Amino acid sequence: MPVCAISGPSGLELHQLASAADACSGVVLLQAADVPPNPFVLTVADGLLVSGAVGTVWGLAWSLRAIRSVLQDKD
C-alpha cells in the first residue's frame, strides 16, 4: 500500500494512502507490489514475436517499393 511522506514540524510524517492515485502533498513511497511491471522487459518468446513483426513489416515495405520501382521503369 502506498505511503505519503510529508515533512512536518515533528519530523517526517507518514500517512497511508488507499491507492497511488490519491492526493499527496509530499513524496509518495511505493512498495514493489504497487508498481506495475515494466512493459519493456520481454521474454525470449516475446522478443522473437516483436522482431518477427518488425521484420515482416520491413519486408512488406521493401517488396512494395521494389514493385513500385519496377512499374515506374516500364513507362
N, CA, C and O atoms as a Maestro MAE file, in Angstrom:
{
 s_m_m2io_version
 :::
 2.0.0
}

f_m_ct {
 s_m_title
 :::
 protein
 m_atom[300] {
  # First column is atom index #
  i_m_mmod_type
  r_m_x_coord
  r_m_y_coord
  r_m_z_coord
  i_m_residue_number
  s_m_chain_name
  s_m_pdb_residue_name
  s_m_pdb_atom_name
  i_m_atomic_number
  :::
  1 25 0.845 -1.164 0.000 1 A "MET " " N  " 7
  2 3 0.000 0.000 0.000 1 A "MET " " CA " 6
  3 2 0.897 1.236 0.000 1 A "MET " " C  " 6
  4 15 1.861 1.280 0.765 1 A "MET " " O  " 8
  5 25 0.616 2.237 -0.828 2 A "PRO " " N  " 7
  6 3 1.464 3.427 -0.891 2 A "PRO " " CA " 6
  7 2 1.373 4.253 0.397 2 A "PRO " " C  " 6
  8 15 0.374 4.223 1.115 2 A "PRO " " O  " 8
  9 25 2.448 4.982 0.654 3 A "VAL " " N  " 7
  10 3 2.553 5.824 1.848 3 A "VAL " " CA " 6
  11 2 2.930 7.226 1.400 3 A "VAL " " C  " 6
  12 15 3.792 7.392 0.537 3 A "VAL " " O  " 8
  13 25 2.282 8.249 1.987 4 A "CYS " " N  " 7
  14 3 2.602 9.643 1.708 4 A "CYS " " CA " 6
  15 2 3.535 10.135 2.804 4 A "CYS " " C  " 6
  16 15 3.176 10.111 3.981 4 A "CYS " " O  " 8
  17 25 4.723 10.579 2.432 5 A "ALA " " N  " 7
  18 3 5.698 11.089 3.389 5 A "ALA " " CA " 6
  19 2 5.734 12.605 3.292 5 A "ALA " " C  " 6
  20 15 6.058 13.158 2.240 5 A "ALA " " O  " 8
  21 25 5.395 13.292 4.410 6 A "ILE " " N  " 7
  22 3 5.355 14.755 4.449 6 A "ILE " " CA " 6
  23 2 6.266 15.219 5.577 6 A "ILE " " C  " 6
  24 15 6.219 14.691 6.688 6 A "ILE " " O  " 8
  25 25 7.099 16.218 5.274 7 A "SER " " N  " 7
  26 3 7.969 16.782 6.296 7 A "SER " " CA " 6
  27 2 7.146 17.755 7.140 7 A "SER " " C  " 6
  28 15 6.691 18.784 6.641 7 A "SER " " O  " 8
  29 25 6.959 17.427 8.404 8 A "GLY " " N  " 7
  30 3 6.159 18.249 9.304 8 A "GLY " " CA " 6
  31 2 7.006 18.829 10.420 8 A "GLY " " C  " 6
  32 15 8.219 18.622 10.451 8 A "GLY " " O  " 8
  33 25 6.375 19.559 11.345 9 A "PRO " " N  " 7
  34 3 7.118 20.181 12.443 9 A "PRO " " CA " 6
  35 2 7.755 19.157 13.383 9 A "PRO " " C  " 6
  36 15 8.782 19.436 14.002 9 A "PRO " " O  " 8
  37 25 7.155 17.984 13.490 10 A "SER " " N  " 7
  38 3 7.723 16.960 14.369 10 A "SER " " CA " 6
  39 2 8.616 15.972 13.612 10 A "SER " " C  " 6
  40 15 8.974 14.919 14.138 10 A "SER " " O  " 8
  41 25 8.961 16.317 12.400 11 A "GLY " " N  " 7
  42 3 9.800 15.433 11.592 11 A "GLY " " CA " 6
  43 2 9.025 14.892 10.403 11 A "GLY " " C  " 6
  44 15 8.134 15.554 9.871 11 A "GLY " " O  " 8
  45 25 9.369 13.714 10.006 12 A "LEU " " N  " 7
  46 3 8.739 13.085 8.842 12 A "LEU " " CA " 6
  47 2 7.456 12.389 9.266 12 A "LEU " " C  " 6
  48 15 7.478 11.513 10.131 12 A "LEU " " O  " 8
  49 25 6.336 12.777 8.658 13 A "GLU " " N  " 7
  50 3 5.040 12.173 8.955 13 A "GLU " " CA " 6
  51 2 4.641 11.253 7.818 13 A "GLU " " C  " 6
  52 15 4.720 11.635 6.651 13 A "GLU " " O  " 8
  53 25 4.216 10.049 8.147 14 A "LEU " " N  " 7
  54 3 3.809 9.065 7.148 14 A "LEU " " CA " 6
  55 2 2.312 8.846 7.242 14 A "LEU " " C  " 6
  56 15 1.775 8.653 8.333 14 A "LEU " " O  " 8
  57 25 1.634 8.875 6.095 15 A "HIS " " N  " 7
  58 3 0.191 8.659 6.031 15 A "HIS " " CA " 6
  59 2 -0.093 7.577 4.994 15 A "HIS " " C  " 6
  60 15 0.397 7.652 3.867 15 A "HIS " " O  " 8
  61 25 -0.873 6.582 5.366 16 A "GLN " " N  " 7
  62 3 -1.261 5.523 4.427 16 A "GLN " " CA " 6
  63 2 -2.240 6.090 3.399 16 A "GLN " " C  " 6
  64 15 -3.133 6.862 3.748 16 A "GLN " " O  " 8
  65 25 -2.073 5.710 2.145 17 A "LEU " " N  " 7
  66 3 -2.985 6.099 1.069 17 A "LEU " " CA " 6
  67 2 -3.764 4.868 0.636 17 A "LEU " " C  " 6
  68 15 -3.260 3.747 0.697 17 A "LEU " " O  " 8
  69 25 -5.003 5.090 0.196 18 A "ALA " " N  " 7
  70 3 -5.811 3.968 -0.293 18 A "ALA " " CA " 6
  71 2 -5.264 3.454 -1.621 18 A "ALA " " C  " 6
  72 15 -5.298 2.252 -1.884 18 A "ALA " " O  " 8
  73 25 -4.759 4.362 -2.459 19 A "SER " " N  " 7
  74 3 -4.170 3.961 -3.749 19 A "SER " " CA " 6
  75 2 -3.114 4.980 -4.131 19 A "SER " " C  " 6
  76 15 -3.026 6.044 -3.519 19 A "SER " " O  " 8
  77 25 -2.308 4.662 -5.143 20 A "ALA " " N  " 7
  78 3 -1.263 5.575 -5.599 20 A "ALA " " CA " 6
  79 2 -1.847 6.807 -6.261 20 A "ALA " " C  " 6
  80 15 -1.138 7.798 -6.436 20 A "ALA " " O  " 8
  81 25 -3.132 6.774 -6.639 21 A "ALA " " N  " 7
  82 3 -3.776 7.906 -7.313 21 A "ALA " " CA " 6
  83 2 -4.292 8.945 -6.318 21 A "ALA " " C  " 6
  84 15 -4.709 10.026 -6.736 21 A "ALA " " O  " 8
  85 25 -4.278 8.652 -5.017 22 A "ASP " " N  " 7
  86 3 -4.744 9.618 -4.017 22 A "ASP " " CA " 6
  87 2 -3.805 10.817 -3.966 22 A "ASP " " C  " 6
  88 15 -2.622 10.711 -4.291 22 A "ASP " " O  " 8
  89 25 -4.357 11.975 -3.548 23 A "ALA " " N  " 7
  90 3 -3.575 13.211 -3.479 23 A "ALA " " CA " 6
  91 2 -2.583 13.142 -2.323 23 A "ALA " " C  " 6
  92 15 -2.907 12.674 -1.232 23 A "ALA " " O  " 8
  93 25 -1.368 13.618 -2.587 24 A "CYS " " N  " 7
  94 3 -0.320 13.665 -1.572 24 A "CYS " " CA " 6
  95 2 0.486 14.929 -1.809 24 A "CYS " " C  " 6
  96 15 0.952 15.164 -2.924 24 A "CYS " " O  " 8
  97 25 0.662 15.757 -0.766 25 A "SER " " N  " 7
  98 3 1.425 16.995 -0.928 25 A "SER " " CA " 6
  99 2 2.915 16.774 -0.657 25 A "SER " " C  " 6
  100 15 3.700 17.721 -0.713 25 A "SER " " O  " 8
  101 25 3.297 15.571 -0.374 26 A "GLY " " N  " 7
  102 3 4.704 15.247 -0.127 26 A "GLY " " CA " 6
  103 2 5.222 14.278 -1.159 26 A "GLY " " C  " 6
  104 15 4.974 14.431 -2.355 26 A "GLY " " O  " 8
  105 25 5.933 13.294 -0.697 27 A "VAL " " N  " 7
  106 3 6.514 12.269 -1.561 27 A "VAL " " CA " 6
  107 2 5.745 10.971 -1.348 27 A "VAL " " C  " 6
  108 15 5.506 10.566 -0.211 27 A "VAL " " O  " 8
  109 25 5.362 10.323 -2.436 28 A "VAL " " N  " 7
  110 3 4.656 9.041 -2.341 28 A "VAL " " CA " 6
  111 2 5.694 7.933 -2.361 28 A "VAL " " C  " 6
  112 15 6.487 7.825 -3.295 28 A "VAL " " O  " 8
  113 25 5.680 7.110 -1.319 29 A "LEU " " N  " 7
  114 3 6.587 5.970 -1.229 29 A "LEU " " CA " 6
  115 2 5.831 4.727 -1.662 29 A "LEU " " C  " 6
  116 15 4.787 4.408 -1.092 29 A "LEU " " O  " 8
  117 25 6.339 4.029 -2.652 30 A "LEU " " N  " 7
  118 3 5.675 2.850 -3.194 30 A "LEU " " CA " 6
  119 2 6.435 1.596 -2.815 30 A "LEU " " C  " 6
  120 15 7.657 1.609 -2.667 30 A "LEU " " O  " 8
  121 25 5.699 0.522 -2.662 31 A "GLN " " N  " 7
  122 3 6.301 -0.784 -2.474 31 A "GLN " " CA " 6
  123 2 6.313 -1.483 -3.831 31 A "GLN " " C  " 6
  124 15 5.652 -1.034 -4.767 31 A "GLN " " O  " 8
  125 25 7.044 -2.551 -3.937 32 A "ALA " " N  " 7
  126 3 7.161 -3.253 -5.218 32 A "ALA " " CA " 6
  127 2 5.809 -3.723 -5.740 32 A "ALA " " C  " 6
  128 15 5.605 -3.769 -6.954 32 A "ALA " " O  " 8
  129 25 4.880 -4.074 -4.851 33 A "ALA " " N  " 7
  130 3 3.565 -4.552 -5.272 33 A "ALA " " CA " 6
  131 2 2.703 -3.427 -5.851 33 A "ALA " " C  " 6
  132 15 1.750 -3.697 -6.581 33 A "ALA " " O  " 8
  133 25 3.032 -2.159 -5.531 34 A "ASP " " N  " 7
  134 3 2.255 -1.017 -6.016 34 A "ASP " " CA " 6
  135 2 2.651 -0.583 -7.416 34 A "ASP " " C  " 6
  136 15 1.903 0.145 -8.069 34 A "ASP " " O  " 8
  137 25 3.815 -1.016 -7.890 35 A "VAL " " N  " 7
  138 3 4.345 -0.576 -9.175 35 A "VAL " " CA " 6
  139 2 3.973 -1.591 -10.250 35 A "VAL " " C  " 6
  140 15 4.207 -2.787 -10.071 35 A "VAL " " O  " 8
  141 25 3.389 -1.131 -11.380 36 A "PRO " " N  " 7
  142 3 3.066 -2.078 -12.448 36 A "PRO " " CA " 6
  143 2 4.352 -2.623 -13.088 36 A "PRO " " C  " 6
  144 15 5.392 -1.966 -13.029 36 A "PRO " " O  " 8
  145 25 4.293 -3.797 -13.690 37 A "PRO " " N  " 7
  146 3 5.505 -4.364 -14.294 37 A "PRO " " CA " 6
  147 2 5.975 -3.522 -15.483 37 A "PRO " " C  " 6
  148 15 5.180 -2.866 -16.155 37 A "PRO " " O  " 8
  149 25 7.266 -3.560 -15.718 38 A "ASN " " N  " 7
  150 3 7.868 -2.809 -16.820 38 A "ASN " " CA " 6
  151 2 7.465 -3.447 -18.148 38 A "ASN " " C  " 6
  152 15 7.722 -4.633 -18.354 38 A "ASN " " O  " 8
  153 25 6.834 -2.684 -19.062 39 A "PRO " " N  " 7
  154 3 6.400 -3.270 -20.331 39 A "PRO " " CA " 6
  155 2 7.557 -3.551 -21.294 39 A "PRO " " C  " 6
  156 15 7.367 -4.243 -22.294 39 A "PRO " " O  " 8
  157 25 8.754 -3.024 -21.007 40 A "PHE " " N  " 7
  158 3 9.882 -3.203 -21.906 40 A "PHE " " CA " 6
  159 2 10.737 -4.417 -21.551 40 A "PHE " " C  " 6
  160 15 11.680 -4.735 -22.277 40 A "PHE " " O  " 8
  161 25 10.432 -5.091 -20.465 41 A "VAL " " N  " 7
  162 3 11.132 -6.321 -20.113 41 A "VAL " " CA " 6
  163 2 10.409 -7.465 -20.831 41 A "VAL " " C  " 6
  164 15 9.266 -7.789 -20.506 41 A "VAL " " O  " 8
  165 25 11.082 -8.064 -21.799 42 A "LEU " " N  " 7
  166 3 10.464 -9.095 -22.632 42 A "LEU " " CA " 6
  167 2 11.090 -10.454 -22.355 42 A "LEU " " C  " 6
  168 15 12.266 -10.553 -22.005 42 A "LEU " " O  " 8
  169 25 10.294 -11.485 -22.516 43 A "THR " " N  " 7
  170 3 10.837 -12.834 -22.505 43 A "THR " " CA " 6
  171 2 11.429 -13.091 -23.888 43 A "THR " " C  " 6
  172 15 11.226 -12.307 -24.815 43 A "THR " " O  " 8
  173 25 12.149 -14.174 -24.014 44 A "VAL " " N  " 7
  174 3 12.744 -14.512 -25.312 44 A "VAL " " CA " 6
  175 2 11.636 -14.718 -26.349 44 A "VAL " " C  " 6
  176 15 11.771 -14.276 -27.490 44 A "VAL " " O  " 8
  177 25 10.558 -15.375 -25.968 45 A "ALA " " N  " 7
  178 3 9.450 -15.618 -26.909 45 A "ALA " " CA " 6
  179 2 8.813 -14.311 -27.349 45 A "ALA " " C  " 6
  180 15 8.511 -14.137 -28.529 45 A "ALA " " O  " 8
  181 25 8.600 -13.376 -26.401 46 A "ASP " " N  " 7
  182 3 8.031 -12.078 -26.764 46 A "ASP " " CA " 6
  183 2 8.981 -11.296 -27.668 46 A "ASP " " C  " 6
  184 15 8.539 -10.643 -28.613 46 A "ASP " " O  " 8
  185 25 10.269 -11.358 -27.387 47 A "GLY " " N  " 7
  186 3 11.251 -10.680 -28.223 47 A "GLY " " CA " 6
  187 2 11.269 -11.226 -29.642 47 A "GLY " " C  " 6
  188 15 11.411 -10.470 -30.603 47 A "GLY " " O  " 8
  189 25 11.124 -12.542 -29.771 48 A "LEU " " N  " 7
  190 3 11.072 -13.139 -31.107 48 A "LEU " " CA " 6
  191 2 9.820 -12.693 -31.862 48 A "LEU " " C  " 6
  192 15 9.877 -12.436 -33.065 48 A "LEU " " O  " 8
  193 25 8.689 -12.600 -31.157 49 A "LEU " " N  " 7
  194 3 7.459 -12.126 -31.804 49 A "LEU " " CA " 6
  195 2 7.601 -10.684 -32.280 49 A "LEU " " C  " 6
  196 15 7.202 -10.356 -33.398 49 A "LEU " " O  " 8
  197 25 8.168 -9.825 -31.441 50 A "VAL " " N  " 7
  198 3 8.342 -8.420 -31.818 50 A "VAL " " CA " 6
  199 2 9.304 -8.293 -32.995 50 A "VAL " " C  " 6
  200 15 9.025 -7.566 -33.948 50 A "VAL " " O  " 8
  201 25 10.432 -8.994 -32.932 51 A "SER " " N  " 7
  202 3 11.402 -8.898 -34.029 51 A "SER " " CA " 6
  203 2 10.838 -9.488 -35.317 51 A "SER " " C  " 6
  204 15 11.124 -8.982 -36.402 51 A "SER " " O  " 8
  205 25 10.047 -10.543 -35.215 52 A "GLY " " N  " 7
  206 3 9.407 -11.109 -36.404 52 A "GLY " " CA " 6
  207 2 8.403 -10.141 -37.021 52 A "GLY " " C  " 6
  208 15 8.315 -10.027 -38.243 52 A "GLY " " O  " 8
  209 25 7.647 -9.444 -36.172 53 A "ALA " " N  " 7
  210 3 6.683 -8.461 -36.685 53 A "ALA " " CA " 6
  211 2 7.404 -7.301 -37.361 53 A "ALA " " C  " 6
  212 15 6.983 -6.848 -38.425 53 A "ALA " " O  " 8
  213 25 8.486 -6.817 -36.754 54 A "VAL " " N  " 7
  214 3 9.257 -5.722 -37.361 54 A "VAL " " CA " 6
  215 2 9.847 -6.174 -38.698 54 A "VAL " " C  " 6
  216 15 9.790 -5.436 -39.682 54 A "VAL " " O  " 8
  217 25 10.405 -7.367 -38.736 55 A "GLY " " N  " 7
  218 3 10.971 -7.890 -39.986 55 A "GLY " " CA " 6
  219 2 9.927 -8.071 -41.065 55 A "GLY " " C  " 6
  220 15 10.198 -7.807 -42.237 55 A "GLY " " O  " 8
  221 25 8.734 -8.517 -40.692 56 A "THR " " N  " 7
  222 3 7.650 -8.688 -41.663 56 A "THR " " CA " 6
  223 2 7.213 -7.357 -42.251 56 A "THR " " C  " 6
  224 15 7.028 -7.242 -43.463 56 A "THR " " O  " 8
  225 25 7.047 -6.352 -41.402 57 A "VAL " " N  " 7
  226 3 6.649 -5.024 -41.895 57 A "VAL " " CA " 6
  227 2 7.741 -4.455 -42.796 57 A "VAL " " C  " 6
  228 15 7.438 -3.877 -43.839 57 A "VAL " " O  " 8
  229 25 9.011 -4.611 -42.407 58 A "TRP " " N  " 7
  230 3 10.102 -4.118 -43.242 58 A "TRP " " CA " 6
  231 2 10.106 -4.837 -44.598 58 A "TRP " " C  " 6
  232 15 10.247 -4.199 -45.641 58 A "TRP " " O  " 8
  233 25 9.951 -6.158 -44.576 59 A "GLY " " N  " 7
  234 3 9.951 -6.925 -45.830 59 A "GLY " " CA " 6
  235 2 8.786 -6.539 -46.734 59 A "GLY " " C  " 6
  236 15 8.954 -6.446 -47.950 59 A "GLY " " O  " 8
  237 25 7.616 -6.315 -46.162 60 A "LEU " " N  " 7
  238 3 6.463 -5.885 -46.957 60 A "LEU " " CA " 6
  239 2 6.714 -4.514 -47.579 60 A "LEU " " C  " 6
  240 15 6.414 -4.302 -48.754 60 A "LEU " " O  " 8
  241 25 7.261 -3.585 -46.802 61 A "ALA " " N  " 7
  242 3 7.550 -2.250 -47.330 61 A "ALA " " CA " 6
  243 2 8.604 -2.326 -48.432 61 A "ALA " " C  " 6
  244 15 8.485 -1.648 -49.452 61 A "ALA " " O  " 8
  245 25 9.632 -3.144 -48.232 62 A "TRP " " N  " 7
  246 3 10.668 -3.283 -49.258 62 A "TRP " " CA " 6
  247 2 10.085 -3.878 -50.538 62 A "TRP " " C  " 6
  248 15 10.424 -3.440 -51.637 62 A "TRP " " O  " 8
  249 25 9.205 -4.878 -50.399 63 A "SER " " N  " 7
  250 3 8.589 -5.503 -51.572 63 A "SER " " CA " 6
  251 2 7.717 -4.510 -52.334 63 A "SER " " C  " 6
  252 15 7.771 -4.449 -53.562 63 A "SER " " O  " 8
  253 25 6.917 -3.735 -51.613 64 A "LEU " " N  " 7
  254 3 6.069 -2.741 -52.269 64 A "LEU " " CA " 6
  255 2 6.904 -1.680 -52.971 64 A "LEU " " C  " 6
  256 15 6.543 -1.227 -54.058 64 A "LEU " " O  " 8
  257 25 8.015 -1.280 -52.365 65 A "ARG " " N  " 7
  258 3 8.897 -0.299 -53.006 65 A "ARG " " CA " 6
  259 2 9.528 -0.891 -54.277 65 A "ARG " " C  " 6
  260 15 9.654 -0.201 -55.289 65 A "ARG " " O  " 8
  261 25 9.921 -2.166 -54.218 66 A "ALA " " N  " 7
  262 3 10.511 -2.803 -55.393 66 A "ALA " " CA " 6
  263 2 9.488 -2.926 -56.515 66 A "ALA " " C  " 6
  264 15 9.813 -2.685 -57.678 66 A "ALA " " O  " 8
  265 25 8.261 -3.296 -56.180 67 A "ILE " " N  " 7
  266 3 7.197 -3.397 -57.194 67 A "ILE " " CA " 6
  267 2 6.932 -2.035 -57.811 67 A "ILE " " C  " 6
  268 15 6.783 -1.922 -59.028 67 A "ILE " " O  " 8
  269 25 6.872 -0.979 -56.968 68 A "ARG " " N  " 7
  270 3 6.627 0.368 -57.486 68 A "ARG " " CA " 6
  271 2 7.751 0.802 -58.429 68 A "ARG " " C  " 6
  272 15 7.485 1.410 -59.466 68 A "ARG " " O  " 8
  273 25 8.995 0.499 -58.081 69 A "SER " " N  " 7
  274 3 10.103 0.912 -58.937 69 A "SER " " CA " 6
  275 2 10.091 0.154 -60.262 69 A "SER " " C  " 6
  276 15 10.446 0.717 -61.298 69 A "SER " " O  " 8
  277 25 9.689 -1.108 -60.242 70 A "VAL " " N  " 7
  278 3 9.585 -1.887 -61.496 70 A "VAL " " CA " 6
  279 2 8.487 -1.329 -62.377 70 A "VAL " " C  " 6
  280 15 8.678 -1.201 -63.587 70 A "VAL " " O  " 8
  281 25 7.349 -0.995 -61.807 71 A "LEU " " N  " 7
  282 3 6.237 -0.458 -62.584 71 A "LEU " " CA " 6
  283 2 6.543 0.928 -63.133 71 A "LEU " " C  " 6
  284 15 6.076 1.265 -64.221 71 A "LEU " " O  " 8
  285 25 7.312 1.743 -62.415 72 A "GLN " " N  " 7
  286 3 7.672 3.058 -62.905 72 A "GLN " " CA " 6
  287 2 8.688 2.978 -64.026 72 A "GLN " " C  " 6
  288 15 8.694 3.840 -64.905 72 A "GLN " " O  " 8
  289 25 9.557 1.958 -64.023 73 A "ASP " " N  " 7
  290 3 10.568 1.815 -65.071 73 A "ASP " " CA " 6
  291 2 9.959 1.330 -66.380 73 A "ASP " " C  " 6
  292 15 10.574 1.510 -67.431 73 A "ASP " " O  " 8
  293 25 8.764 0.718 -66.356 74 A "LYS " " N  " 7
  294 3 8.131 0.200 -67.567 74 A "LYS " " CA " 6
  295 2 7.644 1.312 -68.486 74 A "LYS " " C  " 6
  296 15 7.560 1.120 -69.699 74 A "LYS " " O  " 8
  297 25 7.316 2.488 -67.915 75 A "ASP " " N  " 7
  298 3 6.771 3.585 -68.747 75 A "ASP " " CA " 6
  299 2 7.778 4.210 -69.628 75 A "ASP " " C  " 6
  300 15 7.456 5.136 -70.374 75 A "ASP " " O  " 8
  :::
 }
 m_bond[299] {
  # First column is bond index #
  i_m_from
  i_m_to
  i_m_order
  :::
  1 1 2 1
  2 2 3 1
  3 3 4 2
  4 3 5 1
  5 5 6 1
  6 6 7 1
  7 7 8 2
  8 7 9 1
  9 9 10 1
  10 10 11 1
  11 11 12 2
  12 11 13 1
  13 13 14 1
  14 14 15 1
  15 15 16 2
  16 15 17 1
  17 17 18 1
  18 18 19 1
  19 19 20 2
  20 19 21 1
  21 21 22 1
  22 22 23 1
  23 23 24 2
  24 23 25 1
  25 25 26 1
  26 26 27 1
  27 27 28 2
  28 27 29 1
  29 29 30 1
  30 30 31 1
  31 31 32 2
  32 31 33 1
  33 33 34 1
  34 34 35 1
  35 35 36 2
  36 35 37 1
  37 37 38 1
  38 38 39 1
  39 39 40 2
  40 39 41 1
  41 41 42 1
  42 42 43 1
  43 43 44 2
  44 43 45 1
  45 45 46 1
  46 46 47 1
  47 47 48 2
  48 47 49 1
  49 49 50 1
  50 50 51 1
  51 51 52 2
  52 51 53 1
  53 53 54 1
  54 54 55 1
  55 55 56 2
  56 55 57 1
  57 57 58 1
  58 58 59 1
  59 59 60 2
  60 59 61 1
  61 61 62 1
  62 62 63 1
  63 63 64 2
  64 63 65 1
  65 65 66 1
  66 66 67 1
  67 67 68 2
  68 67 69 1
  69 69 70 1
  70 70 71 1
  71 71 72 2
  72 71 73 1
  73 73 74 1
  74 74 75 1
  75 75 76 2
  76 75 77 1
  77 77 78 1
  78 78 79 1
  79 79 80 2
  80 79 81 1
  81 81 82 1
  82 82 83 1
  83 83 84 2
  84 83 85 1
  85 85 86 1
  86 86 87 1
  87 87 88 2
  88 87 89 1
  89 89 90 1
  90 90 91 1
  91 91 92 2
  92 91 93 1
  93 93 94 1
  94 94 95 1
  95 95 96 2
  96 95 97 1
  97 97 98 1
  98 98 99 1
  99 99 100 2
  100 99 101 1
  101 101 102 1
  102 102 103 1
  103 103 104 2
  104 103 105 1
  105 105 106 1
  106 106 107 1
  107 107 108 2
  108 107 109 1
  109 109 110 1
  110 110 111 1
  111 111 112 2
  112 111 113 1
  113 113 114 1
  114 114 115 1
  115 115 116 2
  116 115 117 1
  117 117 118 1
  118 118 119 1
  119 119 120 2
  120 119 121 1
  121 121 122 1
  122 122 123 1
  123 123 124 2
  124 123 125 1
  125 125 126 1
  126 126 127 1
  127 127 128 2
  128 127 129 1
  129 129 130 1
  130 130 131 1
  131 131 132 2
  132 131 133 1
  133 133 134 1
  134 134 135 1
  135 135 136 2
  136 135 137 1
  137 137 138 1
  138 138 139 1
  139 139 140 2
  140 139 141 1
  141 141 142 1
  142 142 143 1
  143 143 144 2
  144 143 145 1
  145 145 146 1
  146 146 147 1
  147 147 148 2
  148 147 149 1
  149 149 150 1
  150 150 151 1
  151 151 152 2
  152 151 153 1
  153 153 154 1
  154 154 155 1
  155 155 156 2
  156 155 157 1
  157 157 158 1
  158 158 159 1
  159 159 160 2
  160 159 161 1
  161 161 162 1
  162 162 163 1
  163 163 164 2
  164 163 165 1
  165 165 166 1
  166 166 167 1
  167 167 168 2
  168 167 169 1
  169 169 170 1
  170 170 171 1
  171 171 172 2
  172 171 173 1
  173 173 174 1
  174 174 175 1
  175 175 176 2
  176 175 177 1
  177 177 178 1
  178 178 179 1
  179 179 180 2
  180 179 181 1
  181 181 182 1
  182 182 183 1
  183 183 184 2
  184 183 185 1
  185 185 186 1
  186 186 187 1
  187 187 188 2
  188 187 189 1
  189 189 190 1
  190 190 191 1
  191 191 192 2
  192 191 193 1
  193 193 194 1
  194 194 195 1
  195 195 196 2
  196 195 197 1
  197 197 198 1
  198 198 199 1
  199 199 200 2
  200 199 201 1
  201 201 202 1
  202 202 203 1
  203 203 204 2
  204 203 205 1
  205 205 206 1
  206 206 207 1
  207 207 208 2
  208 207 209 1
  209 209 210 1
  210 210 211 1
  211 211 212 2
  212 211 213 1
  213 213 214 1
  214 214 215 1
  215 215 216 2
  216 215 217 1
  217 217 218 1
  218 218 219 1
  219 219 220 2
  220 219 221 1
  221 221 222 1
  222 222 223 1
  223 223 224 2
  224 223 225 1
  225 225 226 1
  226 226 227 1
  227 227 228 2
  228 227 229 1
  229 229 230 1
  230 230 231 1
  231 231 232 2
  232 231 233 1
  233 233 234 1
  234 234 235 1
  235 235 236 2
  236 235 237 1
  237 237 238 1
  238 238 239 1
  239 239 240 2
  240 239 241 1
  241 241 242 1
  242 242 243 1
  243 243 244 2
  244 243 245 1
  245 245 246 1
  246 246 247 1
  247 247 248 2
  248 247 249 1
  249 249 250 1
  250 250 251 1
  251 251 252 2
  252 251 253 1
  253 253 254 1
  254 254 255 1
  255 255 256 2
  256 255 257 1
  257 257 258 1
  258 258 259 1
  259 259 260 2
  260 259 261 1
  261 261 262 1
  262 262 263 1
  263 263 264 2
  264 263 265 1
  265 265 266 1
  266 266 267 1
  267 267 268 2
  268 267 269 1
  269 269 270 1
  270 270 271 1
  271 271 272 2
  272 271 273 1
  273 273 274 1
  274 274 275 1
  275 275 276 2
  276 275 277 1
  277 277 278 1
  278 278 279 1
  279 279 280 2
  280 279 281 1
  281 281 282 1
  282 282 283 1
  283 283 284 2
  284 283 285 1
  285 285 286 1
  286 286 287 1
  287 287 288 2
  288 287 289 1
  289 289 290 1
  290 290 291 1
  291 291 292 2
  292 291 293 1
  293 293 294 1
  294 294 295 1
  295 295 296 2
  296 295 297 1
  297 297 298 1
  298 298 299 1
  299 299 300 2
  :::
 }
}
